[in-house]
Amino acid sequence: MRMFSDSAKSLLLCASTALFFAGASALAQGAPPPRPWMDTSLSPDQRADLVIKQMTLDEKMNFVHGTGWNGLRADAAIPKGSLGGAGYVEGVPRLGIPGINMADSAVGVRLSAAGSHYATLLPSVIGAACSWDPDALFLYGSVIGRELRDMGYNMSIGGGMDLMREPRNGRNFEYAGEDPLLAGTMVGKLAAGVQSNQVMGDIKHYAFNDQETGRTIVNAIIGQRAARESDLLGFQIALGIAHPAGVMCSYNKDTITPPGGTDWSCENDYLLNQVLKKDFDFKGFVLSDWGGTHSDVHAFTAGLDQEQPGSRYFGDPLEKAIQSGQVPMSRLDDAVHRVLRSMFANGVIDNPPQFQETDPFRGRDDAKHIADESIVLLKNADRILPLSAASVKSIAIIGSHADVGVLSGGGSAQVDAPGGNAVPFRGKKHAGGSNWMEVVYFPSSPLKEIRKDAPDAKVEYDPGIDPAAAAKLAASSQIAIVFVNQWMSEGMDRPTSELPVLDENGKKVDQDALVNAVVAANPHTIVVLETGGPVDMPWADKVQGIVEAWYPGIGGAQSLASILFGQVDPSGRLSVTFAKSDDQLPHPQVPGLHIAAKGSLPEAGFGKETPFDADYTAEGARVGYKWFESEHKTPLFPFGFGLSYTHFEFSGLHVDAAQHTATFTVRNAGVRTGTEIAQVYAVLPASTGENNYRRLVGWDRVALKAGESKTVTVSMNALTLSTFDVGKNDFTMAPGDYQILAGSSSADTPLTATMHVAE
Ligand code: BGC
């Protein structure tokens, strides 16, 4: 059948030729070609697949590696399109796909000053987790996301999720404590807050990067069940909340037994393919920690999607393996899909960041709000606190540069201080573009804020270098407030939990001796700690007040003053256990301490040291308070502990086994408004083999006026009521009797009830 006459054919030909030229000229004039993946009614997965169909091999390869060290090293080139943050991945401009600009942003955006930007320093994550307030952590992430957007970044590589197994770990301030439910919830909310700004989020360092000493050579050993019920459970919970774009795999090796075998985290098939991608159903992409990739085909096949920061393995070597068919194209498409679908899912293609000035005051107020909930009152003998502005006559402020600033942590979590470091630093700086070993004080002066709150009192400062001089000022003052600190950073651990005896410039400042001298001169002594994690307090019995402020962020001084003078009731409760001394820990010495001992601030594990193990088999899932309880050890301050200026009573626990809820009443039995963290723990049935310790299963933040009562119903997380069955490769809830406990800390649970789970 003839469908068209010859004349019709020539007409059609003319028309299509005309259309072709019209299209070509539209293209020549810069009109965009049709981009079906920009149809927002399609799912992120459909949109990603449409892009992949158009991509060349080279374009795909660009998605599986970074472009070099960028702003991290002074000698590294900054590619076109990169903002000079920690990482940059080239986009596909011809298809309208932007590059990925990644910024370190664990406690605020890093390297902002290089771009002439202001970035808010938030309180440490370990402190923010002491809020037990998921909304505060969402706010935390939103500040980061908001400021990243303002600076043009479309991905955060913060989100520290490793559990505090090692209290001397230099990075504990970036992490959310020792409990998988608390830490997983907090970090999940943080990453969700980042992503609420249409910036891709990330969770790191997967997995068991629980110490910095020898981090690039250490082999973390742990049983499979214990792994799933501890660190990996934290990741599982956080991933379930945030669905982040990225998971950064860690530097160390892991031996998870069974299935056995030892592999780098970034090429560990069990951790990446089996647990993360299959069991946790993670849809985003796995990126290596910077320099943490060790192979091409092996790593790519084991589930690593993107080498960072360069292309040593996932550049030419991997491309060749793909071209030769050694690695199927489908695996490359899968990796690229994971990146692209994350970009679509987070809106970074539909709504890319717009440059604008960051609002420092909004950031400061948000940081202060989080600090208000992070600071933990650990001791308040004779109700020395809150101080009364009306009656206090004189205060001695001592130590830790409290006249000018608050301490911040180092490494890739460092944030540039506005106006520069508040304290001149003459110590050893890290070679390269960023001074991540610089001890940075932020311009938030406790002295000034305390003076503001006590305008009629004589408030004087002593640097605390000479204990005798400090004691003299303390003796002549009504109240002494001693600030002590422990600076921490990525790339190092403290050799012990004792307070450091050297200051940031290597000058001897024996902080324990300082506190002892001050309290001997004036019994009305309050110690304020600015530490990265728990520390020993040999003077704890002697002083009247102890306040753990962590690294409190740019609103830190205001927040601290609000707590000292009682405008804010302390509502922080410890996200970690404070041991009495290192002898009580599962590892009295940091594994590989011989490496840490080599220098005062060793960049641990980058040398040629012999690999070694951090063997977590004995303690397994019994991290922190679980270890202390099952080993019958009494810590200095237990997990979940913290005082308020009022006190609370608990009554009437009722458990609903079908709903997994615990209902009880909390009453503010004091005369001030305050907030309690009502905590629920469970001891599992004997059949689980894990019945010699309690585990956190839920909590609620309860704000109560004086005399007020509230009945709260706390949902108990099913995963934490379960154990991991290695045979079934799943969590199961054992039948039997569960002891449910409720109260104000892991060590103070006045209410108990039995929950029976039927066969
Ligand atoms: C850290 C990561 C960080 C990366 C990029 C590494 O040294 O372990 O947490 O994101 O550097 O700065």
Boltz pocket constraint, residues with backbone or C-beta under 6 A from the ligand:
constraints:
  - pocket:
      binder: B
      contacts: [[A, 72], [A, 86], [A, 104], [A, 157], [A, 204], [A, 289], [A, 290], [A, 412], [A, 490]]
      max_distance: 6.0
